[in-house]
Amino acid sequence: MSCFPHRCWIAICAVLLVIPLFAHSQVIESAAGLTAASITPARDAFRLDLGGGTVAGANGSFGGVRREINWDGVPDAFSAPNLLPANFFNVNSPRGVVFSTPGTGFQVSANAGIAPIQFDNIDATYSRTFEPFSPQRLFTSLNSNLLDINFFLPGTNTPALTTGFGAVFSDVDLANTTSIQLFDPSLNSLGTFFVPASAGSETFSFLGISFPDPIIARVRIISGNFPLGIGATDQNGDLRDVVVMDDFLYGEPRVPDTGWTCAFLGFAIIGVEAFRRRVLTSR
């Protein structure tokens, strides 16, 4: 009887197959401060990490390498007080992302002169709490502070992966509260990363995480510790932290070449079988 039962070979193969994922080194860019200028260098560094130029093409594409969403092109009909469709940025403006939340939907703040700005339609104090990084719109989930983002080949239902994701936040008051969590195609966590905080109102924070290869299938954002709502404020020492989002930046969603995966699987199987035979013949 072999000293390596069949289940051991399966376990070895499984370990070998996940090695490439753990071999990827992540790059993190982050900053926080009282002005947009405080986080601009970190945002620009993350742009370089992802690749692409500085001038946006159609649907926020930067040379087919990076996509960005700044919310300002969303039509008034899909802005506050109206809801933004979850698939707006994969159907109406194809950028390869679809949103979900346990709350009641999503909202982009209104332009001045159309409706109350910066979510004053939800609570009249919010325009003194939040500030847009790229004027003049902001984004939030409704009745939940949780947002999930799934990636697709832009304009299709084909699941895709991305190399990195970053976002701008407004009014992150508490450390280790607002976060970005990344998941691989099997929905294994690639890590939870906390957005830096800055005391005061109308502040700015940025966090971006990237990898050399496209391994991110889903992003989960936790914005503060309390959803927006009437009377949901976080000034004057209130332990609630109400946070909204602005620009999203992420690698071009794509289906990676699986050739290396198949090759690795083949070599792993061959290597394990050769090792098994050597053990058997040496007995």
SERO-4910 file (N, C-alpha, C, O; in steps of 0.05 Angstrom, whole numbers):
BEGIN
 pado doro    nc1    nc2    nc3   cac1   cac2   cac3    cc1    cc2    cc3    oc1    oc2    oc3
  Met    A     17    -24      0      0      0      0     18     25      0     37     26     15
  Ser    A     11     44    -16     27     69    -18     25     84      8      5     85     21
  Cys    A     48     97     15     48    113     39     35    140     34     31    156     53
  Phe    A     27    145      9     13    170      2    -15    162     -8    -17    156    -32
  Pro    A    -35    162      9    -62    155      0    -72    174    -23    -61    196    -26
  His    A    -92    165    -37   -102    181    -60   -111    209    -51   -106    228    -66
  Arg    A   -122    211    -28   -131    238    -19   -108    257    -15   -111    281    -18
  Cys    A    -84    246     -9    -61    263     -6    -52    275    -33    -44    298    -34
  Trp    A    -54    258    -54    -48    268    -81    -66    291    -88    -58    311   -100
  Ile    A    -92    288    -82   -111    309    -88   -104    335    -73   -105    357    -84
  Ala    A    -97    332    -47    -90    355    -31    -65    369    -42    -64    394    -43
  Ile    A    -45    353    -50    -21    365    -61    -27    381    -87    -18    403    -90
  Cys    A    -43    368   -104    -51    382   -129    -65    408   -123    -60    429   -136
  Ala    A    -83    408   -103    -98    432    -96    -79    454    -87    -83    477    -94
  Val    A    -60    446    -70    -41    466    -60    -25    477    -83    -21    502    -85
  Leu    A    -15    460   -101      0    469   -124    -15    489   -141     -4    508   -152
  Leu    A    -41    484   -144    -57    501   -162    -62    528   -150    -67    547   -165
  Val    A    -62    531   -124    -67    557   -112    -42    573   -109    -43    597   -103
  Ile    A    -18    560   -113      7    575   -110      8    600   -127     16    621   -118
  Pro    A      0    598   -153      2    622   -170    -14    646   -159     -6    669   -162
  Leu    A    -37    640   -146    -53    663   -135    -38    677   -112    -37    701   -112
  Phe    A    -26    661    -94    -12    673    -72     14    685    -80     26    701    -65
  Ala    A     24    678   -103     49    689   -113     46    718   -122     66    732   -124
  His    A     22    727   -128     18    754   -137     22    773   -114     10    770    -93
  Ser    A     38    794   -119     42    814    -98     24    838   -104     22    847   -126
  Gln    A     11    847    -83     -8    869    -86      7    896    -82     27    897    -68
  Val    A     -4    916    -95      6    944    -92    -17    960    -81    -40    959    -92
  Ile    A    -13    975    -60    -33    991    -47    -26   1021    -48     -4   1028    -42
  Glu    A    -45   1037    -57    -42   1066    -56    -64   1077    -39    -88   1069    -42
  Ser    A    -58   1095    -20    -78   1106     -3    -70   1133      7    -46   1140      9
  Ala    A    -90   1150     14    -85   1176     24   -112   1187     35   -133   1178     28
  Ala    A   -110   1207     53   -133   1221     63   -126   1249     71   -102   1255     77
  Gly    A   -145   1267     70   -139   1295     77   -163   1313     74   -185   1304     68
  Leu    A   -159   1339     79   -180   1358     79   -188   1369     52   -209   1381     48
  Thr    A   -170   1365     32   -175   1375      5   -172   1353    -16   -160   1333    -10
  Ala    A   -183   1359    -39   -179   1339    -61   -150   1336    -68   -142   1314    -76
  Ala    A   -134   1357    -65   -105   1355    -70    -91   1336    -52    -70   1325    -59
  Ser    A   -103   1331    -29    -91   1312     -9    -89   1284    -20    -71   1269    -13
  Ile    A   -108   1276    -37   -109   1248    -46   -102   1245    -76    -99   1223    -86
  Thr    A    -99   1268    -90    -93   1266   -118    -68   1251   -125    -68   1235   -144
  Pro    A    -46   1255   -110    -22   1239   -117    -26   1209   -114    -16   1194   -131
  Ala    A    -41   1200    -94    -46   1172    -91    -64   1162   -113    -60   1140   -124
  Arg    A    -84   1178   -121   -101   1171   -143    -85   1168   -169    -88   1149   -184
  Asp    A    -67   1187   -174    -50   1186   -198    -31   1163   -197    -26   1151   -218
  Ala    A    -20   1156   -174     -3   1133   -172    -18   1107   -178     -7   1089   -191
  Phe    A    -43   1106   -170    -59   1082   -175    -65   1080   -205    -66   1059   -217
  Arg    A    -70   1103   -218    -73   1103   -247    -49   1091   -261    -52   1075   -279
  Leu    A    -26   1098   -252     -1   1087   -263      1   1057   -258     10   1041   -275
  Asp    A     -8   1048   -234     -7   1020   -227    -24   1004   -246    -16    982   -255
  Leu    A    -48   1015   -253    -66   1000   -271    -58   1003   -300    -61    984   -315
  Gly    A    -46   1026   -307    -38   1031   -335    -59   1048   -349    -80   1053   -338
  Gly    A    -52   1056   -373    -70   1073   -389    -62   1102   -387    -45   1109   -370
  Gly    A    -74   1118   -403    -67   1147   -404    -84   1163   -385    -94   1153   -365
  Thr    A    -86   1189   -391   -100   1208   -374   -125   1219   -387   -141   1233   -374
  Val    A   -129   1213   -413   -152   1223   -427   -172   1200   -432   -165   1180   -444
  Ala    A   -196   1203   -421   -216   1182   -423   -227   1179   -452   -232   1199   -465
  Gly    A   -230   1154   -460   -243   1149   -485   -272   1142   -480   -284   1150   -460
  Ala    A   -285   1128   -499   -313   1121   -496   -317   1103   -472   -301   1085   -466
  Asn    A   -338   1109   -457   -346   1093   -434   -324   1092   -413   -319   1071   -401
  Gly    A   -309   1114   -409   -289   1115   -388   -266   1097   -393   -253   1089   -373
  Ser    A   -259   1091   -418   -237   1073   -424   -211   1088   -428   -211   1109   -441
  Phe    A   -190   1078   -416   -164   1091   -419   -145   1072   -433   -130   1057   -420
  Gly    A   -147   1072   -459   -129   1055   -476   -134   1026   -474   -117   1009   -479
  Gly    A   -159   1018   -466   -165    990   -463   -151    977   -440   -150    952   -439
  Val    A   -140    993   -422   -125    982   -399   -140    988   -373   -139    972   -354
  Arg    A   -153   1011   -371   -165   1020   -346   -192   1032   -352   -196   1044   -373
  Arg    A   -211   1030   -333   -237   1043   -335   -240   1061   -310   -229   1055   -289
  Glu    A   -255   1083   -314   -262   1100   -291   -291   1108   -292   -303   1110   -314
  Ile    A   -303   1112   -269   -330   1122   -266   -329   1146   -248   -320   1144   -225
  Asn    A   -339   1169   -257   -341   1193   -240   -369   1203   -235   -373   1223   -223
  Trp    A   -389   1188   -246   -417   1192   -241   -429   1217   -256   -453   1220   -257
  Asp    A   -412   1235   -266   -422   1261   -276   -437   1258   -302   -451   1276   -310
  Gly    A   -433   1236   -317   -447   1232   -342   -474   1218   -339   -488   1214   -359
  Val    A   -481   1211   -314   -507   1197   -310   -530   1217   -316   -530   1239   -305
  Pro    A   -549   1209   -332   -572   1227   -338   -588   1235   -313   -589   1220   -293
  Asp    A   -600   1258   -313   -616   1267   -291   -639   1247   -284   -646   1245   -261
  Ala    A   -648   1233   -304   -670   1214   -299   -661   1191   -282   -678   1177   -270
  Phe    A   -635   1186   -280   -624   1165   -263   -608   1176   -240   -593   1161   -227
  Ser    A   -612   1201   -234   -599   1214   -211   -620   1222   -190   -644   1221   -196
  Ala    A   -610   1230   -167   -629   1237   -145   -650   1257   -154   -644   1276   -169
  Pro    A   -674   1253   -145   -683   1232   -125   -690   1205   -137   -701   1188   -124
  Asn    A   -682   1201   -163   -688   1175   -176   -666   1155   -170   -644   1162   -161
  Leu    A   -671   1130   -176   -652   1108   -171   -634   1105   -196   -643   1110   -219
  Leu    A   -610   1095   -191   -592   1087   -213   -595   1057   -217   -593   1042   -198
  Pro    A   -601   1048   -242   -603   1019   -246   -577   1005   -239   -555   1016   -245
  Ala    A   -579    981   -228   -555    967   -219   -536    961   -242   -512    959   -238
  Asn    A   -547    957   -266   -531    950   -289   -526    973   -308   -519    969   -331
  Phe    A   -530    998   -298   -527   1021   -316   -500   1022   -329   -497   1028   -353
  Phe    A   -479   1015   -314   -452   1016   -324   -443    990   -337   -419    985   -340
  Asn    A   -463    974   -346   -457    952   -364   -476    951   -387   -471    936   -406
  Val    A   -497    968   -386   -517    968   -407   -519    996   -420   -513    999   -444
  Asn    A   -526   1016   -403   -529   1043   -414   -502   1056   -421   -499   1069   -442
  Ser    A   -482   1052   -404   -455   1062   -409   -436   1039   -403   -426   1037   -380
  Pro    A   -431   1021   -422   -418    996   -417   -389    999   -406   -371   1005   -422
  Arg    A   -386    994   -380   -359    995   -368   -353    970   -353   -333    968   -339
  Gly    A   -370    950   -355   -364    923   -345   -368    919   -315   -355    902   -303
  Val    A   -386    935   -302   -392    931   -274   -422    930   -270   -437    945   -283
  Val    A   -430    913   -251   -458    911   -242   -458    912   -212   -442    898   -199
  Phe    A   -476    928   -200   -477    932   -172   -498    915   -159   -518    907   -172
  Ser    A   -494    908   -133   -515    896   -117   -512    905    -88   -490    913    -80
  Thr    A   -533    903    -73   -533    912    -45   -557    899    -31   -577    893    -43
  Pro    A   -554    894     -5   -577    884     11   -597    907     16   -619    902     28
  Gly    A   -590    931      9   -608    954     13   -629    956     -9   -637    936    -20
  Thr    A   -638    980    -14   -661    984    -32   -653    996    -59   -670   1004    -75
  Gly    A   -627    998    -65   -618   1008    -90   -595   1026    -88   -580   1026    -69
  Phe    A   -591   1043   -109   -568   1060   -112   -576   1087   -121   -596   1090   -135
  Gln    A   -561   1107   -113   -568   1135   -121   -543   1151   -126   -523   1149   -112
  Val    A   -545   1166   -148   -525   1186   -155   -536   1213   -148   -559   1219   -155
  Ser    A   -520   1230   -134   -531   1256   -126   -536   1274   -150   -525   1270   -172
  Ala    A   -554   1293   -146   -564   1310   -168   -545   1333   -174   -529   1341   -157
  Asn    A   -547   1343   -199   -533   1367   -206   -548   1391   -195   -572   1391   -191
  Ala    A   -533   1413   -189   -544   1438   -179   -565   1448   -199   -560   1448   -223
  Gly    A   -587   1458   -188   -608   1469   -205   -628   1448   -215   -649   1455   -226
  Ile    A   -622   1422   -210   -640   1401   -218   -655   1390   -194   -680   1387   -195
  Ala    A   -641   1385   -173   -652   1374   -148   -631   1381   -126   -609   1389   -132
  Pro    A   -638   1377   -100   -619   1382    -79   -593   1366    -83   -594   1343    -90
  Ile    A   -570   1380    -80   -544   1368    -86   -534   1351    -62   -543   1354    -40
  Gln    A   -514   1334    -68   -498   1320    -49   -516   1305    -28   -509   1304     -4
  Phe    A   -538   1294    -38   -557   1278    -22   -572   1295     -1   -581   1284     19
  Asp    A   -574   1321     -5   -592   1337     12   -621   1328      9   -638   1334     26
  Asn    A   -627   1313    -13   -654   1302    -16   -660   1281      5   -683   1275     11
  Ile    A   -638   1269     17   -641   1249     38   -641   1262     65   -658   1256     82
  Asp    A   -621   1279     70   -619   1295     95   -607   1322     88   -587   1323     73
  Ala    A   -619   1343     97   -612   1370     89   -584   1378     98   -574   1399     89
  Thr    A   -571   1363    115   -544   1370    125   -522   1357    108   -499   1364    111
  Tyr    A   -529   1340     89   -508   1324     76   -490   1341     58   -467   1333     53
  Ser    A   -500   1363     47   -483   1380     30   -461   1394     47   -442   1405     36
  Arg    A   -464   1393     73   -443   1404     91   -427   1382    104   -408   1386    119
  Thr    A   -434   1357     96   -419   1333    106   -401   1322     85   -378   1314     90
  Phe    A   -411   1320     60   -397   1308     38   -388   1329     18   -398   1351     17
  Glu    A   -367   1321      3   -357   1338    -18   -347   1321    -41   -333   1301    -37
  Pro    A   -354   1327    -66   -345   1311    -89   -316   1316    -95   -306   1339    -93
  Phe    A   -302   1295   -103   -274   1297   -112   -273   1307   -140   -258   1325   -147
  Ser    A   -290   1296   -157   -293   1306   -185   -321   1317   -187   -341   1302   -190
  Pro    A   -324   1344   -185   -351   1356   -184   -368   1348   -208   -358   1345   -230
  Gln    A   -395   1344   -203   -406   1351   -177   -422   1329   -164   -436   1333   -144
  Arg    A   -419   1304   -174   -437   1283   -165   -422   1263   -147   -398   1259   -148
  Leu    A   -439   1250   -130   -429   1229   -111   -447   1204   -115   -467   1205   -129
  Phe    A   -439   1182   -101   -454   1157   -105   -457   1143    -78   -440   1145    -60
  Thr    A   -480   1130    -74   -485   1115    -50   -504   1092    -54   -520   1092    -73
  Ser    A   -502   1071    -38   -523   1052    -35   -545   1064    -17   -539   1081     -1
  Leu    A   -569   1054    -19   -591   1064     -3   -600   1043     17   -603   1019     11
  Asn    A   -604   1052     42   -613   1034     64   -593   1011     69   -601    990     80
  Ser    A   -569   1015     62   -547    996     69   -521   1010     63   -519   1027     46
  Asn    A   -500   1003     79   -474   1014     74   -456    994     59   -432    997     58
  Leu    A   -469    973     48   -454    952     34   -460    953      4   -483    955     -4
  Leu    A   -438    951    -11   -440    951    -41   -423    929    -52   -399    927    -45
  Asp    A   -434    911    -68   -418    891    -83   -416    899   -112   -436    909   -124
  Ile    A   -393    895   -124   -388    901   -152   -378    876   -166   -358    864   -157
  Asn    A   -392    867   -186   -384    845   -203   -375    855   -230   -386    874   -240
  Phe    A   -355    841   -242   -343    850   -267   -351    832   -290   -354    808   -287
  Phe    A   -356    845   -313   -363    832   -338   -348    844   -361   -339    867   -360
  Leu    A   -345    829   -383   -336    842   -407   -356    864   -414   -380    858   -416
  Pro    A   -347    888   -417   -366    911   -420   -387    906   -441   -381    899   -464
  Gly    A   -412    910   -432   -434    907   -451   -444    878   -455   -461    873   -472
  Thr    A   -433    859   -440   -441    831   -443   -448    819   -416   -445    832   -395
  Asn    A   -457    794   -416   -462    779   -392   -439    760   -385   -442    742   -368
  Thr    A   -417    763   -398   -394    745   -394   -378    755   -369   -366    776   -370
  Pro    A   -376    738   -348   -361    746   -325   -332    752   -332   -320    738   -349
  Ala    A   -320    771   -319   -293    779   -325   -277    785   -299   -289    786   -278
  Leu    A   -251    788   -302   -234    794   -280   -220    820   -284   -217    830   -307
  Thr    A   -210    832   -263   -195    857   -265   -170    855   -248   -168    839   -230
  Thr    A   -151    872   -255   -125    872   -241   -126    888   -215   -109    884   -197
  Gly    A   -144    907   -213   -144    924   -189   -169    941   -187   -184    944   -207
  Phe    A   -174    952   -163   -197    969   -159   -190    990   -138   -176    985   -119
  Gly    A   -199   1015   -144   -195   1036   -125   -219   1055   -125   -234   1056   -144
  Ala    A   -223   1070   -103   -246   1088   -101   -239   1112    -83   -222   1110    -65
  Val    A   -253   1133    -89   -252   1158    -73   -276   1158    -54   -298   1151    -63
  Phe    A   -271   1166    -30   -292   1167    -10   -293   1195      2   -273   1209      3
  Ser    A   -317   1203     12   -319   1229     25   -329   1226     54   -349   1212     59
  Asp    A   -315   1239     72   -323   1240    101   -319   1213    115   -337   1204    129
  Val    A   -295   1201    111   -288   1177    127   -276   1188    154   -254   1198    154
  Asp    A   -292   1185    175   -283   1195    201   -269   1175    219   -251   1182    233
  Leu    A   -277   1149    217   -267   1129    235   -248   1110    221   -253   1101    199
  Ala    A   -225   1105    234   -206   1086    223   -216   1058    225   -232   1051    242
  Asn    A   -207   1041    207   -213   1012    207   -243   1007    206   -253    989    219
  Thr    A   -258   1023    191   -287   1021    188   -295   1018    159   -307    998    152
  Thr    A   -289   1038    143   -294   1037    114   -273   1019    101   -249   1022    107
  Ser    A   -282   1000     84   -263    981     74   -270    972     45   -293    976     36
  Ile    A   -250    961     32   -253    948      6   -243    919      9   -220    915     17
  Gln    A   -260    900      2   -252    872      3   -253    861    -25   -272    867    -40
  Leu    A   -233    846    -32   -230    835    -59   -234    804    -59   -226    791    -39
  Phe    A   -246    793    -80   -250    765    -82   -240    754   -109   -241    768   -129
  Asp    A   -231    729   -108   -222    716   -133   -246    703   -146   -268    704   -136
  Pro    A   -242    689   -170   -265    677   -184   -280    656   -168   -303    651   -173
  Ser    A   -266    643   -148   -280    624   -131   -292    637   -106   -301    623    -88
  Leu    A   -291    664   -106   -301    680    -83   -286    675    -58   -296    678    -36
  Asn    A   -260    668    -61   -242    668    -38   -232    696    -34   -226    710    -54
  Ser    A   -230    705     -9   -222    732     -4   -192    736    -11   -175    719     -3
  Leu    A   -186    757    -25   -159    766    -30   -149    786    -10   -127    796    -12
  Gly    A   -166    792      9   -158    811     30   -179    833     34   -194    840     16
  Thr    A   -180    843     59   -196    866     66   -178    890     72   -159    887     88
  Phe    A   -182    912     59   -164    935     62   -180    959     71   -202    965     61
  Phe    A   -170    973     92   -185    995    104   -178   1022     92   -154   1028     86
  Val    A   -198   1037     88   -195   1064     76   -185   1083     98   -197   1084    119
  Pro    A   -165   1099     92   -155   1118    113   -175   1139    120   -191   1148    103
  Ala    A   -175   1147    145   -194   1167    155   -181   1194    158   -157   1197    159
  Ser    A   -199   1215    159   -190   1242    164   -211   1257    179   -234   1256    172
  Ala    A   -203   1269    201   -223   1282    219   -236   1306    205   -223   1320    189
  Gly    A   -261   1311    212   -275   1334    201   -296   1325    181   -301   1302    176
  Ser    A   -309   1345    169   -329   1340    148   -319   1349    121   -300   1364    119
  Glu    A   -332   1338    100   -324   1345     72   -295   1337     66   -282   1351     51
  Thr    A   -286   1316     79   -258   1306     74   -257   1286     52   -278   1278     41
  Phe    A   -233   1279     44   -228   1261     22   -210   1238     30   -191   1241     45
  Ser    A   -217   1214     20   -200   1190     24   -198   1175     -2   -217   1175    -18
  Phe    A   -175   1162     -6   -172   1145    -29   -159   1119    -21   -140   1119     -5
  Leu    A   -168   1097    -33   -155   1071    -30   -156   1055    -56   -178   1053    -68
  Gly    A   -134   1045    -65   -133   1028    -89   -114   1005    -85    -92   1008    -74
  Ile    A   -123    981    -94   -107    957    -92   -104    944   -119   -125    941   -133
  Ser    A    -80    937   -128    -77    925   -154    -58    901   -152    -42    899   -134
  Phe    A    -61    884   -173    -44    860   -175    -32    859   -204    -43    873   -221
  Pro    A    -11    844   -208      1    843   -235    -18    830   -255    -16    836   -279
  Asp    A    -35    812   -246    -52    797   -264    -81    800   -257    -87    807   -234
  Pro    A   -100    795   -275   -128    798   -269   -138    775   -253   -142    753   -263
  Ile    A   -142    779   -227   -151    758   -209   -175    766   -192   -185    751   -175
  Ile    A   -185    791   -196   -207    801   -180   -233    797   -195   -236    808   -217
  Ala    A   -252    783   -182   -278    778   -195   -300    795   -182   -320    801   -194
  Arg    A   -296    801   -156   -316    817   -142   -303    835   -122   -282    829   -111
  Val    A   -316    858   -118   -307    877    -98   -330    883    -79   -353    886    -87
  Arg    A   -324    883    -53   -344    891    -33   -335    916    -18   -313    916     -8
  Ile    A   -351    936    -18   -345    961     -5   -364    965     19   -388    962     17
  Ile    A   -352    970     42   -367    977     66   -361   1007     70   -339   1015     76
  Ser    A   -382   1024     68   -379   1053     70   -388   1061     98   -412   1062    104
  Gly    A   -369   1068    115   -376   1076    142   -389   1053    158   -386   1030    152
  Asn    A   -404   1061    179   -417   1041    195   -447   1046    197   -461   1034    214
  Phe    A   -458   1063    180   -486   1070    181   -495   1080    154   -481   1097    142
  Pro    A   -518   1071    143   -527   1081    117   -538   1109    119   -546   1118    140
  Leu    A   -539   1122     96   -552   1149     95   -581   1147    102   -594   1126     96
  Gly    A   -592   1168    114   -620   1169    121   -627   1194    135   -609   1209    144
  Ile    A   -652   1200    138   -661   1224    152   -650   1223    180   -655   1204    195
  Gly    A   -636   1244    188   -625   1246    215   -600   1229    219   -589   1229    242
  Ala    A   -591   1215    199   -566   1198    202   -542   1216    197   -532   1217    175
  Thr    A   -533   1229    218   -510   1247    216   -487   1237    234   -491   1219    251
  Asp    A   -463   1248    230   -441   1238    245   -423   1261    256   -399   1258    260
  Gln    A   -436   1284    260   -421   1306    271   -423   1306    302   -439   1291    314
  Asn    A   -408   1324    314   -409   1329    343   -405   1304    360   -419   1300    379
  Gly    A   -386   1288    352   -379   1265    368   -397   1241    365   -394   1222    379
  Asp    A   -415   1242    346   -433   1219    341   -416   1195    333   -398   1198    316
  Leu    A   -421   1172    344   -405   1148    337   -413   1136    310   -399   1118    300
  Arg    A   -434   1147    298   -440   1138    271   -420   1151    251   -411   1173    255
  Asp    A   -413   1136    231   -396   1146    209   -410   1142    183   -412   1119    173
  Val    A   -420   1164    172   -435   1162    146   -416   1171    124   -405   1192    125
  Val    A   -413   1153    104   -393   1157     83   -406   1153     56   -424   1136     53
  Val    A   -398   1169     36   -407   1165      8   -382   1161    -10   -360   1165     -1
  Met    A   -387   1154    -35   -366   1148    -53   -366   1167    -77   -386   1179    -84
  Asp    A   -342   1170    -89   -340   1185   -114   -326   1167   -134   -335   1145   -138
  Asp    A   -305   1176   -146   -293   1162   -169   -286   1133   -164   -276   1126   -142
  Phe    A   -292   1115   -183   -283   1087   -183   -262   1085   -205   -265   1096   -227
  Leu    A   -240   1070   -200   -220   1064   -219   -214   1035   -218   -211   1024   -196
  Tyr    A   -212   1021   -241   -207    993   -241   -195    984   -268   -198    998   -288
  Gly    A   -180    962   -267   -169    951   -291   -190    942   -311   -212    934   -303
  Glu    A   -185    944   -337   -204    936   -357   -214    908   -352   -197    889   -351
  Pro    A   -240    903   -348   -250    876   -343   -245    859   -368   -251    866   -390
  Arg    A   -233    835   -363   -228    818   -386   -227    789   -376   -223    783   -353
  Val    A   -230    771   -395   -227    742   -390   -198    736   -395   -189    738   -418
  Pro    A   -182    728   -375   -154    723   -379   -148    699   -396   -165    681   -397
  Asp    A   -125    698   -407   -116    675   -422   -112    652   -403    -96    654   -384
  Thr    A   -127    630   -407   -125    608   -388   -104    587   -396   -102    566   -384
  Gly    A    -89    594   -416    -68    575   -425    -49    568   -403    -41    545   -400
  Trp    A    -40    589   -388    -20    583   -367    -32    566   -346    -18    550   -333
  Thr    A    -59    569   -341    -71    552   -320    -72    523   -328    -65    505   -313
  Cys    A    -79    518   -354    -80    491   -363    -52    478   -363    -48    455   -356
  Ala    A    -32    494   -372     -5    484   -372      4    477   -344     17    457   -339
  Phe    A     -2    495   -325      7    491   -298     -7    466   -287      6    449   -273
  Leu    A    -33    462   -293    -47    439   -284    -34    413   -295    -30    394   -281
  Gly    A    -27    414   -321    -14    391   -333     12    385   -321     18    361   -314
  Phe    A     29    405   -317     55    400   -304     52    391   -276     68    374   -266
  Ala    A     32    401   -261     28    393   -233     21    363   -232     31    349   -216
  Ile    A      3    355   -250     -6    327   -250     17    309   -258     22    288   -245
  Ile    A     33    317   -278     56    301   -287     76    299   -264     87    277   -259
  Gly    A     81    321   -251    101    322   -229     92    304   -206    108    289   -195
  Val    A     67    306   -198     57    290   -176     58    261   -183     66    244   -166
  Glu    A     50    254   -207     50    225   -215     79    215   -216     84    192   -207
  Ala    A     98    231   -225    125    222   -226    136    218   -197    150    198   -192
  Phe    A    128    236   -179    137    233   -151    124    208   -139    137    194   -124
  Arg    A     99    203   -145     85    179   -134     99    153   -144    104    135   -128
  Arg    A    106    152   -170    120    129   -180    147    124   -168    155    102   -162
  Arg    A    161    146   -163    187    144   -150    185    133   -122    201    117   -113
  Val    A    164    142   -108    160    132    -80    154    102    -81    164     87    -65
  Leu    A    137     94   -100    129     66   -102    153     48   -109    156     26    -98
  Thr    A    169     57   -128    191     40   -137    214     39   -117    231     21   -118
  Ser    A    215     58    -99    237     59    -79    230     42    -55    247     38    -37
  Arg    A    206     32    -53    198     16    -30    210    -13    -32    206    -29    -14
***
